Amino acid sequence: MSIEIQQAAKEPKRERGKQRVAALIDAGAELFAQKGYEATTMTEIASRAGAAIGSLYQFFPSKEALAEALFNRFAERAAAAFARVEELAPGCSARELADLFIDYKLRQGTDRDAAVVLMSAVAGIVERRKPLGDALRGRIAAILSAGNSALGQGEAAEAAIIVNQVMKMIPALASTEDERSAALVGEARKLLALYVDEVLWRRRSGGRQSA
């Protein structure tokens, strides 16, 4: 689903144009993440990308158009990355699943930081926040249900909320500007592994599996 705006971004047809558009979106992502949406100007985005302002407007007639393109790229990449999590999840231990969830979040980088800004600043993108969140939680719940067939639908949905909340902490922990960053992410891995282990064995008979 795309944002309804008067002027849409121009789709480049040549490889050089695609590379230029990618560089412009990258620059927008960096600036939105650093300064916020409202404080960022199109002139700054062009400068950060090393492009002429006319080149920026050629592909993105407005800041809203660039924001839409950036958010679409983030959503598409995030969906593809989580598909890889789903592919690897069957047969994983609780610790392996926790690592898959956390590594997925760590790999999102600047696009994710910019998307968070846009989800609270651009009306058309704000409307997409809940559906995207619901879809991710549903996919997490499906992974947990596949790992424990005794898990009820409601239980899986509730567990997915907790897993997603822990995942949301990861970017902040990873951005800690000292030697604690890796240690904090490591502790989050342990925390999530313990919780996933409990979920995978909930309502099962017999012993517990080590995380």
N, C-alpha and C positions, 0 to 999 in steps of 0.2 A: 504494500500500500504506500503511495507517495503523498507528499504534502501538497495540498491545493494552493498554488501561488500563481500570480499573474504571469510572471516571467520564469520560465523553466531553464535549467541548465542545458547548454548545448552539448550534444553527444559527439565526441571526437571520432573521426573515422580512420585517421592515419596513426601509426604507432607513435610518431613524434608528438602528435596532439594528445594521445593517451598518457604519455609520460609527463607532458606539461600539466595536464589536469591532475594527475596523481601528485605531482609536486605542489600544486596549488592547494589541494585538499590536505596534504601533509602539513603545509604551513598553517592552514586554518586550524587544524587539529591542535598544533602546538600552541598557537596563540589563544584559542578558546580555552584550552586547559590552563594556561598560565594567567590570562587576564580576565576571562569571562567573556560571554557573548556580546553584551552591550558595549563593553569597553574596547573591543577589538574593531579596527577599521579595515575596510577593503584595501586602503593604501598600505597598511602594515602587513597584510597578508601577501600582497604582491611583492613588497620589499623582502619579506622573509623567504619567499620562493625564488627570489632573484629574477622576477618577471616584471614586464611593463604593466602598468595599471590597465592599459587597454587590452592586453592579453587576458588578464583576469576577467574583465567584463565581457570579453568575447565568449568565454565559456560559462561564466556565472554572472548573469545580469544583476543579481542582488546578493546581499549577504545571506538572505534566507535560502536562496537557491544553492549556495555553497554549503550551508548548514544541512540542507536536505541531502545533498550528495554525500557529505561526510557521514551523516547518520545512516544512510542506506548502506554505505560501505561497511560501517561498523556492524550493522545488523546482519549483513550477508556473511561477513567473515566470522562473526561470533557463532552463527548457525552452523557454518561449515566446520568450525573448530569443535563444536559440541558433538557434531556427527561423528567425529573421530573418537571422542570420549565414549559415545554409545557403541562404537565398533569394538573398542578395546575392553569395555566393561565386563562382558560375560566371563564368568570364572574367576574374576579378580577377588582377592582378599579385601577385607575392610581397609587395610592400610593402602593397598594398591588403588582402591576406589577413591580414597581420600586424596591421594597424590594426583590422580587424574583430574578431580574436581579443582584442586588448588592450582595445578599447573595450567589448566585451562584459563583460570582467572589471571595468572601471572603473565600469560602470553598476550593479553589484550592490549597492554601498553597505552600509548598516548591517545589512540582512537577511543578507548574506553573512558579515559578521563574527560575528553572533549564531549563524548556522548552524554555523560552524566550532567555536564553543564547545559547542554542543549535540551535535555529532557526536563529542565526546569525553567528554560528561558524562551523557547520557541513554541508557539501555540500548537502548530501542527505536529510537532515532535512530542510535546507533552502528552498528547492524546494517544500516542503509540506506546508509552511507557508501560502501562498496565498490561495490555495484550502481550507484549514481549516478555514481561516478567512472568505472566501466567504460563506462557508457552515453555519457558525455561524450567519453571517449577514442575510442570507436567512431565517434561522429559527426565528430570531428576527422579521424580516419583516412579516413572516407568522402569528406570534402572534399578531402583531399590526393590520394586515389586518383582522384577525378574530374578533378583538375588535371593528373595525370600517369598516363595509362593503362598506362605501362610499369612503374609501381611495384608491386612484389609485395605481397601481403597482409601478410606479416610485416614488410616494410619500412615499410609505411604505419602498422602498429600501433606499431612502435618510434618512428617519427617523431612520432606523436600523443602519445606519452609525453613526449618532449622539449618539444613545443609546449605541452602542458598544464603542465609544470613551469615554463616561462618565464611562462605566464599566472598561475600561482600567486604569483609574485614581485610582480606588479603592485600589489595592494592595499598591501603593505608599502612599496613604493617611493613610491606616491602619498601615503602618510600621513606621509612625512618632513616634520617641522615646520619647514622653512625653504625658502629659494628653490631648493634643489636638487631638490625634488620633480618639477617639470615636466621638468627636464633628465634626471633619472634614468629617468623613464618614456620620454622620447625615446630614450635610449640602448637601453632594452629593446626599443623598436620597431625600431631598426636591427638589433639582434642577432637578433630573431625573423625579420625580413625576410630577412636573409642566410641563415638556416637554411632557411626555407621556400623560398627561391629554389633552394638546393642540392637540396632534396627534389623540387621540381617538375621539375628537370632531370636527376635521377638516372636512369641507364640509358638516357637518350635519346641519339640521335645528333645531331651538329651542335653549334652554339655554345651559349652560355649567355645567359640573359636577365638584364638588369639588375634589381636589386631596387628 
